[in-house]
Amino acid sequence: MSPPAKKRRFAPGGGAPAAPPPSSDDLAARHAGTVKSLREDVAALLSSSAGGGAGSAGADGRLASSVLNLATLKSLQRLLAHASSSRSDASRSRREEAEERSLVLEAAVYERRHLRGEIDAASGWRADGLAGMAWSELGIERAGDGEEDMS
């Protein structure tokens, strides 16, 4: 038996994709509003219980609202933690990329300096004897030697 199909974010016929995740600022604002609402619910529940328990229907509504606010807070905190870890992962990967590029650049500078030293050392070296041997093996007189003989 095959595993069940995965759930899709949008309809197969080309429906609208899921909304982008809210920003950290939006989540923080929603979190602050939910905390404020929860505090109001708790204060109302405490005042109604101190008043002798009158208005049980209002207390039940406040209790349901506070439970909903607690669930919302839990969800918002989870989303904030995910956004924070995503942001830190992105900055970590950018930092690693910058360090890698820095090492590559440092290696290129070292190689360039080394090769310039090699070029400078080689530019002062003359192989007159080797050049003469090569010309003689080819059976060609060097232009400088022929001119000297003609004068």
Buried (B, 14 or more C-beta within 10 A) or exposed (E): EEEEEEEEEEEEEEEEEEEEEBEBEEBBEBBEEBBEBBEBBBEBBEEBEEEEEEEEEEBEEBBEBBEBBEEBBEBBEEBBEEBEEEEEEEEEEEEEEEEEEEEEEEEEEEEEEEEEEEEEEEEEEEEEEEEEEEBEEEEEEEEEEEEEEEE
